[in-house]
Amino acid sequence: MRIIKPTIGGHDGSSFRELLDMWEERGYCEIVSGPSQRSEGYVSDPDSPEAKCWVNEVGDILLYDFPLLDRLQHGYNKCLFANTHKEGLKNHKWIFWPKHSRAYDSLKDELRRPYAERDFLLGFLGSPTTPQRNELSNAWHSSCDLFHFHPTPLEHRSYLLHMSRMKYGLCFAGVGPKCLRDIELLGMGTVPVVTEGVFTDYPEPLVEGVHFIRAEAPDKTVQTLKDIDEASWAQMSNNCIEWFERNCSVEGSFNITKEIINDSRTSKA
């Protein structure tokens, strides 16, 4: 598979762009650099097709890794949407990834702690992004054993290690309906507690009671979590890790992407 990786658009190189590099390093695909200038008619680089990731050639299969649809100002033959999804026969729901895939992959085994080594029942570590998240943080902070909500994030390794000490991790929607934190929690076996607006309908959907707990009122949710015994938690934790490996690990994410591109996975709207 040949994938064009942009050289314009101001992306910081994390998230999917970092995962792309890891795909190439493992021999899954060939990465080529995109054009150095945007097409005429676009006010800013990120709006142009040249600032996007494409399979085969610019204009063919779009790997849309932006959170919202505001940057989608051009055509394509097929599109895989990483976050906000657009309905249409050419459009497919796609997977997601950790913020820093390389660091996450190297820490994965260390993050997968057993029940007895997780000393926080419920927690959240994150930054203010939207009014909805700010409102939810006010409602939930007193119900969490570990809560860090600050514009300045924790150092990334410390952030991941703290989340691995939680049995359950609170999930708020990001700028779009998905958040990188959701995937990080799943991969380390910290069972997500999903609040309103968080997306769970992946190509392989997350299943309530199998991969995540649906949040209700904070006090009621905390009591629900306390009533789940160790064996039941361990089963859910293992389900989360296995789902991550199939869908969002370096190998799994590429396999799912290839299946969608080849139409061997039914994910059309």
N, C-alpha and C positions, 0 to 999 in steps of 0.2 A: 504494500500500500504506500502510495506517495502522498505526503501531507505537506502543504505549504504553511509555513509558520511566519507570521508577520514580522516585519522589521520597523513598522511605524505604528502609531496609535497610542504610545505612552504607557503600555502595559508594563507592570513591574516584574514580569517573568515568573510569578508564582502560580499556584493553582494549576489549571489545565496546561498552561504553557510549560511549566516545569515537568508535568507528567508526560508531555509530548517528548521531551528530551530523554526521559527514562524509557519510553517505548522504543525510541531509536537505539539507545544503548543496548537494549536487550534483543535487538534485531527484528522487532515486530514490524517496523515500517521505515521508510526513508523520509527524512525531513529536509526540505529545501527552503531557502529564504524567500520571502515574498518581495514584491516591488518596493522600492525605496521612496516612492511618491504616490499620493492618492490621485484618483481620477479627477478630472475636471467636474465641477458641479457640486462638490461637497464642501461644506463650510469648514469642517474639522476632520482630522485624520480618522478618529474612531468611527465616524459615520460611513466611511468609504469601505468598499469590499476589500481593498488592499490591507486593511487593518484587522481582518478576520482570518481564521484558520480554515483551510479548504482541503478537501480530498480531491486528488487528480489535478485540478486547475481552478483558478479563480473563476467563480460563476457556476461551478458544478455542485459538489456536496459541501454544504456549509456546516462547520462545527461551531455553533454559536455559543460562546462561553461568557456572554455578557448577562448580567442579572435581569435587566429589563429589556423591553422590545424597542426602546427609543433609538438604539443604534442600528436597527434593522431597516435600512433605507435603500435597499437594492434587492435584486432578484437572485434566484438560485434554482437549481434543479431538484434539490432535496436539502432538508435542514434538520439537524439534530439539536434540540434545545436543551441546554444544560440547566436552565432555571425557569423563568417565566415561559410558558408554552403558548404557542400560537396555533389555533385550530387550522386544519387544512390537510388535504390528501398528500401533500409533499412534506408534511411536518411530522416529526417523531419526538416523543419524549426520550430523554437521554439520562445518563447517570451524572454523578457529581464526584467530588474528590476532596481530600484534605487541603488546607491552606498551603502547606509546604510538604509535598509528597515525598521528597527525598529524605528529609529529616524524619517524617512520620514512619516511612518504611524501615528506616534504620532502628527506630525505637519500638516498633510494633510489639515484639515479644515482651519487652520490659513493661509495656503499658497494660498488658493483659493479666491483671492481678486476680487472684482468687477472692472469694467473698470475704474471707477473714482478714485480708490485707486492705480492705476498703473501709476506711473509718468514717466516711461521710455518707449519710443516707441519700441526700438530694443536694445538688449544687448547680451553680451557674457561674461561668466566667466569661465575660464579654464586654463589649463597648456599646455606648449609645449609637444607634444608627437611624432609627425611625421613631416618630411619635408613638406608634403602637408598641414598640419595644420599651420605650421609656415608661409607658403606662403599665405594661406588664411587670416591669422591674419593681415598680412601687407596690404592686399587688403581691409579689412573690418573695421579695427579699427576706422577709422575716420567717418564711417557711423553709428556707434553705439552711443547711448546716455550713455550707461554704458558698459565699456570694461575693463576686468581684465585678462591679459594674462601673467602669471608669474609662474615660477617653484614651488614657495611656494603657495599652495592653501589657500583660505580664510578658516577660521573656519567654520565647516560644517553647523551649524545652520545659521550663517550669510550669507553664500553662498546661501542657499535655500531661505532665506527671501529676499535677493536682487533679485534673479531670479523671485520671485513672484511679484515684482514691475514692471516687464516688461510686456508689452502687447504681444510682440513677442520675441522669443528667437532664436538666431542664432545657427545652428547645423552644426558642422564639424564632419567628420568621426573620430572615435577613432583609437586605434591600429588596430582594425578590422572595418568593415563597420557600426557597431552599436556603440553607445556611451551611457553610463549610463545617461548622461545629457538629452538625447532625452526623455527618460522615465520620468525623473524628471519634465521636462517642461510639458509634456502631462498631468501628474497627477495633476499639480497645475493649469492647464488651461491657461498656457502661450503658445500661439500658436507657434509651431516650424516653423522656416524659414530654409528650407533644402537645403544645398549646394551639389555640385556634390560628389558622392561617399557615401552618407548617405543612409543606408538601410531602406526601408519602407515596404517591402513585408513580413510582419508577417503572422502567420496563419490567423488572421483577418487583411488584409492589411490596412495600412493607406491610405487615399484617398486625393489626392491633391484638395484643395479648400474646403474640409470638415474638415480635421484634420491638414493640414499644408499648407504653402505657398512655392512654388518652387522658390528658389533664382535665380535672374538674375544678371546683373551688379549691384554693390552696390547702386549707385544713383537711378537707375530705380527701384530697389526693395524697397528702402525707400519711393519713391513716391507712389508706389503701396500700401504700408502699410498705408500711410497717407490718401489715397483715400477710405479705408475701414471704413465704419461708425460703430458706437458703437453697433448697433443691430446685424450687420453681424459678428463683432468680438465676441460678446457675444455668438452667436450661435456656432461659431467655438470653442470657449473656452469650452462651455458645451459639444460639441462633443468629445473634447480631454479628458475631465474628465471622461465621460461615457466610452470611449474606454479603458482608463486606468483601470477603475474599472472592466471591463469585462476581461481584459487581463493581467494586471500587478499588481493589488492589491494582498494582501495576499491570499484572497479567489479566485479571478479571475485567478491568475497565477497557482494555484493548479488545478483548474477546467480545464483550457486549457491543462495543462500537462497531466492530466488524460485522457482527450478526445483523445489526440494524441496517447498516449500509448495504448488506447483501440481501436484505428483505427476508432473512431467515428467522427473524423475531418480529412478531406482530405487535407494533407499537404505534400504529397510525392513529390519528385522531378520528 
